[in-house]
Amino acid sequence: MTPLRRKVSRETTDDAWQGRKLIVTLAPGDVIEVREKGRRKTFSAPIAWVARQIILFNAQPNHQGDLIMTQTLSQPTFYETEADWLASRQGCIGASEVATILGGNPHKSPHAFWCQKAGLLPPDDTNLAMRRGHHMEPFIASLYTETTGNAVYDPGDFTVWSHPDMPFFRCTPDRLLCDDGMPVELKDIGHYISQQVREDGEPPITYQAQVQAQIAILGAEQADLACFMDGRDFEVFRVQRNDRFIKAMLAEVAEFYERLQNGDPPPVDGHPSTAAAIAALHPDDNGETVTLPREAIEAAMALDIAKARIKELEAEKARHENVLKAAIGNATFGEGPNLRFSWKTQERTGYLRLADTPEARATLAQYGLAYTETQSSKFRVLRALKARA
């Protein structure tokens, strides 16, 4: 077998490697032989070990095929299995989670996210879209190289960099540029977000926040966001380092982490995920009475005001709708300058509701009557009651 040889220049702060040239030879049996240039003495190491050193020193082939070792802002941590990697995430904050902490995630509030990070609620399951995105990464990476001419390498799914001053703040870049280690984030974007990107001319703030987090952790000056949109378009967005945003982001991340350590959740908000988290944490009532804190009493007073405003707005809405209906009359459509309404007749099928008993099921089966079954559910209802004397 013809050995595969690469010249390696290690340029690091480690005096032991400063300026030394090594010849790395792939030998039979998945073993790497390393020999210092100009000397005959060699030592052997498993390929996995040498691969880790290459990533550790941010080494990749340059245009001449040499491996250039350069010092990075922080050194990565390697996890052997997905289970180890997932376990390490529980007590840390990832770059992809920054937008949620900042309140920019439309699907999850900071409060709901805190409940998950604190271990009060289980983490989200990997859905089909997430699996598809991971599966599409090699293809999107090849599109990126084809479009930009930039060679990239995959540091591995379980290779993690931490911020030098905030070790709990971490990132796992999708790809790194071979020339200088610049992070490249790969996104497989669905129809709705693709339309938003086309209209705005820039990626969503959630993606930008993630990339700025990677820039901060890796000490980079810029990053590329490669977006495969709607299965038919591809575009690369160059994201420059924004120190003002990074400063504010790091402060918010540090505050959130401190809240985790102190068991202090972010304020409750009106996001649906917050309501779901509260319901999951308190699924049943026990019949007892608690004294409401001042914050809850103030919320009760504000709730009364909000309900009164909603009632007024509902009445105003109904009045405007009635004016339109009266104007349309027996017609189907009504239109005017820059507006058009319809008032169509619709029919709603009636249905019977029976108690779910073995006798009812047996009767339906006996006469071959089709029916639709819905699962029973349990929930709690908040109502205002008359105060006790």
C-alpha positions in Angstrom: 0.0 0.0 0.0 1.3 3.4 -0.9 1.5 5.6 2.2 -0.5 8.8 2.4 1.9 11.5 3.4 1.1 15.0 4.6 3.4 17.7 5.9 2.1 19.1 9.2 3.1 22.5 10.5 2.1 23.1 14.1 2.0 26.8 14.9 0.7 26.9 18.4 1.5 28.5 21.8 2.9 25.1 22.8 6.7 25.5 22.8 7.1 21.7 22.3 5.5 22.0 18.8 6.5 25.5 17.8 7.8 25.5 14.2 8.2 21.7 14.0 7.5 19.9 10.8 6.0 16.4 11.0 5.4 13.7 8.3 2.2 11.8 9.0 1.9 8.4 7.3 -1.2 6.2 7.1 0.0 2.7 7.9 -1.8 -0.6 7.7 -4.1 -1.4 10.6 -5.6 2.0 10.9 -2.5 3.3 12.6 -0.8 6.7 12.0 3.0 6.9 12.0 4.4 10.3 12.8 8.0 11.3 12.1 9.6 14.7 12.6 11.1 16.0 9.3 14.8 15.3 9.1 14.7 12.5 11.7 14.2 8.8 11.4 12.5 8.2 14.7 8.7 7.6 14.5 5.9 7.0 16.9 2.5 5.4 16.2 -1.0 6.4 17.1 -4.6 5.4 16.2 -6.2 7.4 13.4 -9.0 8.6 15.9 -6.3 10.1 18.1 -4.6 12.0 15.2 -8.0 13.1 13.9 -8.7 14.7 17.3 -5.4 16.5 17.3 -6.2 17.8 13.8 -9.5 19.2 15.1 -7.9 20.3 18.4 -5.4 22.5 16.6 -7.9 23.5 13.9 -5.8 21.9 11.1 -7.0 21.4 7.6 -5.3 21.0 4.2 -4.3 24.3 2.5 -4.1 24.7 -1.2 -0.8 22.8 -1.3 -2.2 19.9 0.6 -0.3 20.6 3.8 -2.0 20.5 7.2 -1.6 23.8 9.0 -2.1 23.8 12.8 -3.4 27.1 14.2 -4.3 28.1 17.7 -8.0 28.6 18.3 -9.7 30.9 20.9 -10.9 27.8 22.8 -10.2 24.1 22.5 -13.1 21.7 21.8 -14.4 18.9 24.0 -15.0 15.5 22.4 -17.9 13.3 23.4 -17.7 9.6 22.5 -21.5 9.0 22.2 -24.7 10.9 21.6 -25.8 10.0 25.1 -22.8 11.6 26.6 -23.2 14.7 24.4 -26.9 15.0 25.3 -26.2 14.6 29.0 -23.6 17.4 28.9 -26.1 19.8 27.3 -28.5 19.8 30.3 -26.3 22.1 32.4 -25.1 24.3 29.5 -26.5 26.8 27.0 -26.0 26.2 23.3 -25.7 28.7 20.5 -29.0 27.4 19.0 -30.8 28.2 22.2 -29.7 31.9 22.3 -32.8 33.2 20.4 -35.1 31.5 22.9 -33.3 33.1 25.8 -33.6 36.5 24.1 -37.3 36.0 23.5 -37.0 35.7 19.8 -38.2 32.1 19.4 -41.9 32.1 18.2 -42.4 28.6 19.5 -41.0 28.7 23.0 -40.8 31.3 25.7 -37.8 31.9 28.0 -39.9 30.7 30.9 -40.8 27.4 29.2 -37.2 26.9 28.2 -36.0 27.5 31.7 -38.4 24.8 33.0 -36.8 22.3 30.5 -33.2 23.3 31.3 -33.9 23.1 35.1 -35.1 19.6 34.6 -38.7 20.3 35.6 -40.0 19.3 32.1 -38.5 16.9 29.6 -36.6 18.3 26.6 -38.2 18.4 23.2 -38.2 15.2 21.2 -36.3 15.2 17.9 -39.0 15.8 15.3 -39.0 14.8 11.6 -37.9 18.3 10.5 -34.8 18.2 12.7 -33.9 14.7 11.4 -34.3 15.9 7.9 -32.1 18.9 8.5 -29.4 16.8 9.9 -29.6 14.3 7.0 -29.4 17.2 4.5 -26.2 18.7 6.0 -23.7 16.9 3.7 -25.7 18.0 0.6 -26.0 21.6 1.7 -22.3 21.6 2.6 -21.5 20.4 -1.0 -23.8 23.2 -2.4 -21.9 25.7 -0.2 -18.5 24.6 -1.6 -19.8 24.5 -5.1 -21.2 28.0 -4.8 -18.4 29.7 -2.9 -15.4 27.6 -3.8 -14.6 27.4 0.0 -13.5 24.0 1.3 -15.1 23.0 4.6 -14.7 20.2 7.1 -17.1 18.6 9.6 -15.7 18.8 13.1 -18.2 16.1 14.2 -21.6 16.0 15.8 -20.2 15.5 19.3 -17.4 18.1 19.1 -18.1 21.1 21.3 -16.4 24.5 21.7 -17.0 26.6 24.9 -16.7 30.3 25.4 -13.3 31.0 27.1 -14.9 33.2 29.8 -18.2 31.4 30.0 -17.6 27.6 29.8 -21.3 26.8 30.1 -21.9 28.7 26.8 -21.1 26.3 23.9 -21.5 25.6 20.2 -21.2 22.7 17.8 -20.6 24.2 14.4 -22.0 22.4 11.4 -18.9 23.0 9.4 -15.7 25.1 9.7 -13.8 26.7 6.8 -10.6 24.9 6.0 -8.6 28.1 5.4 -9.2 29.9 8.7 -11.8 28.0 10.7 -14.7 30.4 10.1 -18.0 28.7 11.1 -20.5 27.8 8.4 -24.0 27.1 9.6 -26.2 24.9 7.3 -30.0 25.3 7.2 -32.7 23.3 5.4 -35.5 25.8 5.5 -39.2 25.0 4.9 -41.7 27.0 2.8 -42.9 29.5 5.4 -39.5 30.6 6.6 -38.2 30.6 3.0 -40.9 33.1 2.0 -39.9 35.2 5.0 -36.3 35.2 3.9 -37.2 36.1 0.3 -39.3 39.0 1.5 -36.9 40.3 4.1 -33.7 39.7 2.1 -32.0 38.3 5.2 -32.3 35.2 7.4 -34.5 35.2 10.5 -33.2 36.7 13.7 -33.2 33.2 15.3 -30.6 32.1 12.8 -28.6 35.3 13.1 -28.5 35.0 16.9 -27.2 31.5 16.6 -24.4 32.5 14.2 -23.4 35.5 16.4 -23.1 33.1 19.3 -20.8 30.8 17.3 -18.7 33.9 16.3 -18.4 34.9 20.0 -17.5 31.4 21.2 -14.9 30.7 18.4 -13.5 34.2 18.3 -14.3 34.6 14.6 -14.8 37.8 12.8 -17.5 36.5 10.5 -19.5 33.5 9.5 -21.5 32.1 6.6 -25.1 31.0 6.8 -25.9 28.6 4.0 -29.7 28.3 3.4 -31.3 25.6 1.2 -34.7 27.1 0.9 -38.0 25.4 0.1 -36.2 22.6 -1.7 -35.4 24.7 -4.7 -33.3 27.8 -3.9 -29.9 28.1 -2.3 -28.3 31.3 -0.9 -25.4 32.1 1.3 -25.5 35.0 3.8 -22.3 36.5 5.2 -22.8 37.5 8.8 -20.2 40.0 10.2 -19.3 40.0 13.9 -21.5 42.4 15.8 -19.8 43.2 19.1 -22.7 45.3 20.3 -25.1 42.5 19.9 -22.6 40.0 21.3 -22.1 42.1 24.5 -25.9 42.2 25.1 -26.3 38.5 24.2 -23.5 37.4 26.6 -25.1 39.4 29.4 -28.5 37.8 28.8 -27.0 34.3 28.6 -25.1 34.9 31.8 -28.2 36.1 33.6 -30.2 33.0 32.4 -27.5 30.7 33.5 -27.5 32.4 36.9 -31.2 31.9 37.1 -30.7 28.2 36.5 -28.2 27.9 39.3 -30.4 29.8 41.7 -33.7 28.1 40.8 -35.1 31.5 39.7 -37.2 31.2 36.5 -37.7 34.2 34.1 -41.0 36.1 34.6 -44.2 34.4 33.4 -45.4 35.8 30.1 -48.4 35.2 27.8 -46.7 32.8 25.4 -48.7 29.6 24.7 -45.6 27.5 25.6 -45.6 29.2 29.0 -49.2 28.2 29.6 -48.4 24.6 28.5 -45.4 24.5 30.9 -47.5 25.7 33.8 -50.2 23.2 33.0 -47.7 20.4 32.8 -46.1 21.4 36.1 -49.5 21.7 37.9 -51.8 19.2 36.2 -54.2 18.7 39.2 -55.7 20.8 42.0 -55.7 19.5 45.6 -58.6 21.5 47.0 -56.4 23.7 49.2 -56.4 27.6 49.3 -53.3 29.6 49.0 -52.7 33.3 49.7 -51.9 35.1 46.5 -48.7 37.1 46.4 -48.7 40.8 45.5 -47.6 40.0 41.9 -50.6 37.7 41.4 -53.0 40.3 43.0 -51.8 42.9 40.6 -52.2 40.4 37.7 -55.8 39.8 38.8 -56.6 43.6 38.7 -54.9 43.9 35.3 -56.9 40.8 34.1 -60.2 42.5 35.0 -59.2 45.6 33.0 -58.1 43.5 30.0 -61.4 41.6 30.0 -63.4 44.9 30.1 -61.3 46.1 27.1 -61.8 42.9 25.2 -65.6 43.1 25.8 -65.7 46.6 24.5 -63.6 45.7 21.4 -65.8 42.6 20.8 -68.9 44.9 20.8 -67.2 47.3 18.4 -66.1 44.4 16.2 -69.7 43.0 16.1 -71.1 46.5 15.2 -68.7 46.9 12.2 -69.5 43.4 11.0 -73.3 44.1 11.1 -72.8 47.2 9.0 -71.0 45.2 6.4 -73.6 42.4 6.4 -76.5 44.8 6.1 -74.8 46.4 3.1 -74.2 43.1 1.4 -77.8 41.9 1.9 -78.7 39.0 -0.3 -75.6 39.3 -2.4 -72.6 37.0 -2.0 -69.8 39.6 -2.3 -69.3 43.2 -1.4 -66.4 45.3 -2.6 -65.0 48.8 -2.6 -61.7 50.6 -3.2 -58.9 48.2 -2.2 -61.3 45.8 -0.3 -63.6 42.9 -0.9 -65.8 40.8 1.5 -67.9 37.7 1.1 -71.0 36.7 3.2 -71.7 33.1 2.1 -74.2 30.6 3.4 -72.6 27.6 5.1 -74.1 24.5 6.6 -72.9 22.6 9.7 -73.6 18.9 10.0 -75.4 18.0 13.2 -74.2 15.2 15.4 -75.4 13.2 18.5 -73.3 12.9 21.6 -73.6 9.7 23.6 -72.0 8.8 26.9 -69.0 6.5 26.3 -70.3 3.3 28.0 -69.8 -0.4 27.0 -73.6 -0.6 26.3 -73.4 2.3 23.8 -70.4 0.8 22.0 -72.1 -2.6 21.8 -75.2 -1.0 20.3 -73.3 0.9 17.7 -71.4 -2.2 16.8 -74.6 -4.3 16.6 -76.2 -2.1 14.0 -72.9 -1.3 12.1 -73.1 2.4 12.8 -69.8 4.3 12.2 -68.6 6.7 14.8 -65.6 8.9 15.4 -63.8 8.5 18.7 -61.9 11.3 20.4 -59.6 10.8 23.3 -60.6 12.1 26.7 -58.6 15.0 28.1 -58.0 16.7 31.4 -57.4 20.3 32.0 -57.8 23.0 34.6 -60.0 26.1 34.2 -59.3 29.5 35.8 -62.4 31.4 36.9 -63.0 34.5 39.0 -65.1 33.7 42.0 -66.9 35.9 44.6 -64.4 36.6 47.4 -65.2 35.0 50.8 -66.2 37.3 53.6 
